[in-house]
Amino acid sequence: MDIRQDDPTAPHVADLLAYHLEELRSVMAEHAFALDATGLSAAAVTFWTAWQDDMLVGFGALKQLDDTHGEVKSMRAAPAARRTGVGRTILCHIIAEARKRGYARLSLETGTAALHAPAISLYRNAGFVPCEPFADYRASPHNQFMRLDLLD
């Protein structure tokens, strides 16, 4: 699998990003904080795509919250690539980049709906633990928050 820094506004990303946003909004409504292409293009966000040969199999992003704190954003495996290790590969890449940048902590916000269960399991297996809301987030029945401390 090849992980590439990419442009979230690129045509090859559009369908998978639209699917991602539509699915999240269908179960989380106004509590879906996934970034669209404009948000993923912000200066504080680094966006990557995952490729298997010439097929886009997923994407993920890392948002810098401050000099020591990053946020995992918009993790998504393409439907045809679920349960193939795409999510784990992207998450490992994001964690490695956060460590390279010297972040002390990596946080994320995700949903509580059944469709989030595989992602939550992935995050827990990577060492993320529940935490309080961070940045500008507010707790709701639709959201949960996790963190990974990166400094030993």
DRENDRENLO-692609 format. One record per residue: residue number from 1; x, y, z of N, C-alpha, C in turn. Coordinates in steps of 0.1 Angstrom, whole numbers. Atoms other than C-alpha are relative to their C-alpha. Layout:
N
[rec NUM, [X, Y, Z], [X, Y, Z], [X, Y, Z]];
...
//
This chain:
152
[rec 1, [9, -12, 0], [0, 0, 0], [9, 12, 0]];
[rec 2, [-8, -12, 1], [13, 34, -9], [-8, 12, 6]];
[rec 3, [6, -12, -6], [5, 65, 13], [6, 12, -6]];
[rec 4, [-5, -12, 7], [8, 98, -5], [-7, 13, 6]];
[rec 5, [5, -13, -4], [4, 134, 7], [-8, 4, -13]];
[rec 6, [8, -2, 12], [-24, 146, -16], [-9, 12, 2]];
[rec 7, [9, -11, 1], [-49, 173, -25], [-14, -4, 2]];
[rec 8, [13, 5, -3], [-83, 168, -9], [-10, 5, -10]];
[rec 9, [9, -6, 11], [-99, 189, -38], [2, -7, -13]];
[rec 10, [-2, 7, 12], [-85, 165, -64], [-12, -8, -4]];
[rec 11, [12, 8, 5], [-111, 148, -86], [0, -15, 5]];
[rec 12, [0, 14, -4], [-99, 113, -76], [-4, -2, 15]];
[rec 13, [4, 1, -14], [-108, 121, -40], [-15, 3, 2]];
[rec 14, [14, -6, -2], [-143, 136, -46], [-10, -10, 4]];
[rec 15, [11, 9, -2], [-165, 105, -47], [2, -7, 14]];
[rec 16, [-2, 7, -13], [-149, 88, -16], [-3, 11, 11]];
[rec 17, [2, -10, -10], [-150, 121, 4], [-15, 3, 1]];
[rec 18, [14, -2, 0], [-186, 127, -6], [-8, -11, 7]];
[rec 19, [5, 12, -6], [-195, 92, 5], [2, 1, 15]];
[rec 20, [-4, -2, -14], [-177, 98, 38], [-9, 10, 7]];
[rec 21, [8, -10, -7], [-195, 130, 46], [-15, -3, 0]];
[rec 22, [14, 4, 1], [-229, 117, 35], [-3, -10, 11]];
[rec 23, [2, 11, -10], [-226, 86, 57], [0, 6, 14]];
[rec 24, [-1, -5, -14], [-215, 105, 88], [-12, 10, 3]];
[rec 25, [11, -9, -2], [-242, 132, 84], [-13, -7, 1]];
[rec 26, [13, 8, -1], [-269, 105, 80], [-2, -5, 14]];
[rec 27, [2, 6, -13], [-262, 92, 115], [3, 10, 11]];
[rec 28, [-5, -10, -10], [-247, 123, 133], [-6, 14, -2]];
[rec 29, [6, -13, 3], [-266, 152, 117], [10, 12, 3]];
[rec 30, [-9, -12, -3], [-252, 185, 132], [12, -3, 8]];
[rec 31, [-11, 4, -8], [-228, 165, 153], [11, -6, -8]];
[rec 32, [-11, 5, 9], [-207, 154, 123], [10, 11, -2]];
[rec 33, [-10, -10, 1], [-175, 173, 124], [11, -3, -10]];
[rec 34, [-9, 3, 11], [-158, 157, 94], [2, 12, -9]];
[rec 35, [-4, -11, 9], [-140, 182, 72], [-4, -3, -14]];
[rec 36, [1, 2, 14], [-150, 187, 36], [13, 4, -7]];
[rec 37, [-13, -3, 7], [-124, 194, 9], [6, 13, 3]];
[rec 38, [-5, -13, -4], [-121, 230, 19], [7, -1, 13]];
[rec 39, [-6, 2, -13], [-115, 221, 55], [12, -8, 0]];
[rec 40, [-11, 9, 1], [-91, 194, 46], [12, 7, -7]];
[rec 41, [-10, -8, 7], [-72, 220, 25], [6, 11, 9]];
[rec 42, [-5, -10, -9], [-66, 243, 55], [15, -1, 2]];
[rec 43, [-14, 0, -3], [-30, 252, 63], [4, -9, 11]];
[rec 44, [-3, 8, -12], [-31, 234, 96], [-2, -15, -2]];
[rec 45, [4, 14, 3], [-42, 201, 79], [9, -6, -10]];
[rec 46, [-7, 8, 10], [-21, 175, 61], [-9, -12, -3]];
[rec 47, [9, 10, 5], [-41, 151, 40], [8, -10, -8]];
[rec 48, [-6, 11, 7], [-30, 117, 27], [-11, -9, -6]];
[rec 49, [8, 11, 6], [-45, 91, 4], [8, -13, 0]];
[rec 50, [-6, 13, 0], [-39, 54, 4], [-3, -7, -13]];
[rec 51, [1, 6, 13], [-34, 35, -28], [4, -15, 0]];
[rec 52, [-4, 14, 3], [-34, -2, -37], [1, -1, -15]];
[rec 53, [-2, -2, 15], [-19, -2, -72], [-5, 13, -4]];
[rec 54, [5, -13, 4], [-39, 24, -90], [-14, 3, 5]];
[rec 55, [13, -2, -6], [-70, 22, -68], [1, 7, 14]];
[rec 56, [1, -8, -12], [-78, 48, -41], [-7, -9, 10]];
[rec 57, [6, 9, -9], [-85, 27, -10], [-3, 7, 14]];
[rec 58, [3, -8, -12], [-87, 54, 17], [7, 13, 1]];
[rec 59, [-7, -13, -3], [-76, 87, 32], [-1, 3, 15]];
[rec 60, [-1, -5, -14], [-68, 104, 65], [7, 13, 0]];
[rec 61, [-7, -13, -2], [-56, 137, 78], [4, 2, 14]];
[rec 62, [-5, -4, -13], [-37, 152, 106], [-1, 15, 1]];
[rec 63, [1, -15, -2], [-46, 187, 119], [8, 4, 12]];
[rec 64, [-8, -5, -11], [-22, 206, 140], [-8, 10, 9]];
[rec 65, [8, -9, -9], [-40, 221, 170], [9, 10, 7]];
[rec 66, [-10, -9, -5], [-9, 236, 186], [14, -7, -2]];
[rec 67, [-14, 6, 2], [29, 229, 187], [2, -14, 5]];
[rec 68, [-2, 13, -6], [24, 198, 208], [-12, -10, -1]];
[rec 69, [13, 7, 0], [-11, 186, 200], [-5, -1, -15]];
[rec 70, [6, 3, 13], [-25, 170, 168], [-13, -7, 1]];
[rec 71, [13, 7, 0], [-59, 157, 158], [-1, -8, -13]];
[rec 72, [3, 9, 11], [-67, 127, 136], [-13, 5, -6]];
[rec 73, [12, -5, 7], [-93, 139, 110], [-3, -9, -12]];
[rec 74, [5, 6, 12], [-114, 122, 84], [7, -13, -5]];
[rec 75, [-4, 14, 3], [-102, 86, 85], [-11, -7, -8]];
[rec 76, [10, 7, 8], [-119, 66, 58], [7, -11, -9]];
[rec 77, [-3, 10, 10], [-114, 33, 40], [-11, -1, -10]];
[rec 78, [11, 2, 11], [-132, 28, 7], [-8, -12, 3]];
[rec 79, [8, 12, -4], [-161, 4, 11], [6, -13, -5]];
[rec 80, [-5, 12, 5], [-144, -22, -11], [13, -4, 7]];
[rec 81, [-13, 3, -7], [-112, -20, 10], [-2, -2, 15]];
[rec 82, [1, 2, -15], [-127, -24, 45], [4, -13, 4]];
[rec 83, [-5, 12, -6], [-112, -50, 67], [12, -6, -8]];
[rec 84, [-12, 4, 7], [-80, -51, 46], [12, 6, 5]];
[rec 85, [-12, -6, -7], [-57, -31, 69], [2, 14, -5]];
[rec 86, [-2, -13, 5], [-62, 2, 51], [-1, 10, 12]];
[rec 87, [1, -9, -11], [-74, 20, 82], [12, 0, 10]];
[rec 88, [-11, 2, -8], [-46, 6, 103], [13, 7, -6]];
[rec 89, [-12, -5, 7], [-20, 16, 77], [0, 16, 1]];
[rec 90, [1, -15, 0], [-33, 52, 75], [2, 5, 14]];
[rec 91, [-1, -4, -14], [-36, 55, 113], [15, -1, 4]];
[rec 92, [-14, 2, -4], [0, 42, 118], [8, 11, -7]];
[rec 93, [-7, -11, 7], [11, 68, 92], [-2, 13, 7]];
[rec 94, [3, -12, -7], [-6, 96, 110], [7, 1, 14]];
[rec 95, [-7, 1, -13], [8, 85, 144], [15, 3, -2]];
[rec 96, [-14, -2, 3], [43, 83, 129], [3, 15, -3]];
[rec 97, [-2, -14, 3], [39, 118, 115], [-1, 9, 12]];
[rec 98, [1, -8, -12], [27, 132, 148], [12, -1, 9]];
[rec 99, [-12, 2, -7], [57, 117, 165], [12, 7, -6]];
[rec 100, [-10, -7, 8], [80, 131, 138], [-1, 15, 3]];
[rec 101, [2, -14, -3], [65, 165, 145], [3, 4, 14]];
[rec 102, [-3, -3, -14], [72, 162, 182], [-12, 2, 8]];
[rec 103, [12, -2, -8], [36, 162, 193], [0, -9, 13]];
[rec 104, [1, 8, -13], [30, 151, 229], [-13, -8, 0]];
[rec 105, [13, 7, 0], [-6, 141, 222], [-7, 1, -13]];
[rec 106, [8, 1, 12], [-28, 130, 194], [-15, -3, 5]];
[rec 107, [14, 1, -4], [-66, 134, 198], [-9, -3, -12]];
[rec 108, [10, 1, 11], [-97, 125, 178], [-14, 0, 6]];
[rec 109, [14, 1, -3], [-134, 128, 178], [-6, -9, -10]];
[rec 110, [7, 9, 8], [-156, 101, 165], [-14, -2, 5]];
[rec 111, [14, 1, -3], [-192, 90, 166], [-3, -12, 9]];
[rec 112, [5, 11, -9], [-212, 66, 188], [-9, -10, -7]];
[rec 113, [9, 9, 7], [-233, 50, 161], [7, -14, -3]];
[rec 114, [-5, 13, 3], [-229, 13, 152], [11, 0, -11]];
[rec 115, [-9, 0, 11], [-211, 22, 120], [14, 4, 4]];
[rec 116, [-13, -5, -5], [-182, 37, 141], [7, -11, 8]];
[rec 117, [-6, 11, -8], [-175, 4, 160], [13, -5, -6]];
[rec 118, [-13, 5, 4], [-147, -8, 137], [11, 11, 2]];
[rec 119, [-10, -11, -2], [-130, 26, 139], [4, 1, 14]];
[rec 120, [-3, -1, -14], [-133, 27, 176], [9, -11, 5]];
[rec 121, [-8, 12, -2], [-118, -8, 178], [14, 3, -5]];
[rec 122, [-13, -4, 5], [-89, 4, 156], [7, 9, 9]];
[rec 123, [-6, -10, -8], [-83, 34, 177], [5, -6, 14]];
[rec 124, [-4, 6, -13], [-83, 14, 210], [12, -9, -2]];
[rec 125, [-11, 9, 2], [-60, -12, 195], [13, 7, -2]];
[rec 126, [-12, -8, 2], [-36, 16, 186], [5, 7, 13]];
[rec 127, [-4, -6, -12], [-35, 28, 222], [-8, 12, 4]];
[rec 128, [8, -12, -4], [-61, 56, 222], [-9, -4, 11]];
[rec 129, [9, 2, -12], [-81, 60, 254], [-10, 11, 0]];
[rec 130, [10, -10, -1], [-113, 79, 261], [5, 13, 7]];
[rec 131, [-4, -13, -6], [-109, 116, 271], [-11, 10, -1]];
[rec 132, [10, -11, 0], [-128, 148, 276], [0, 7, -14]];
[rec 133, [0, -8, 13], [-138, 170, 246], [13, 9, 0]];
[rec 134, [-12, -8, 2], [-108, 190, 233], [-3, 11, -10]];
[rec 135, [1, -11, 10], [-103, 221, 211], [-14, 6, 2]];
[rec 136, [13, -7, 0], [-138, 236, 203], [-12, -10, 1]];
[rec 137, [10, 10, 0], [-157, 203, 206], [-9, 1, 13]];
[rec 138, [9, 2, -11], [-187, 198, 229], [-5, -14, 1]];
[rec 139, [5, 14, -2], [-199, 165, 243], [-14, -1, -5]];
[rec 140, [14, 3, 3], [-231, 150, 229], [-2, -15, 0]];
[rec 141, [2, 15, 1], [-247, 116, 227], [5, -6, -13]];
[rec 142, [-5, 4, 14], [-234, 114, 191], [15, -1, -1]];
[rec 143, [-15, -2, 2], [-197, 120, 198], [7, -6, 12]];
[rec 144, [-9, 4, -11], [-169, 105, 218], [14, 5, -4]];
[rec 145, [-13, -6, 2], [-133, 117, 222], [10, -10, 6]];
[rec 146, [-10, 9, -4], [-101, 98, 225], [14, 7, -2]];
[rec 147, [-13, -6, 1], [-64, 106, 229], [11, -11, 1]];
[rec 148, [-12, 8, -1], [-30, 90, 225], [11, 8, 5]];
[rec 149, [-12, -8, -5], [-1, 103, 246], [12, -6, -7]];
[rec 150, [-11, 5, 9], [30, 101, 224], [13, 1, 7]];
[rec 151, [-13, -1, -7], [57, 110, 249], [0, -11, 11]];
[rec 152, [-1, 10, -10], [69, 82, 271], [4, 5, 13]];
//
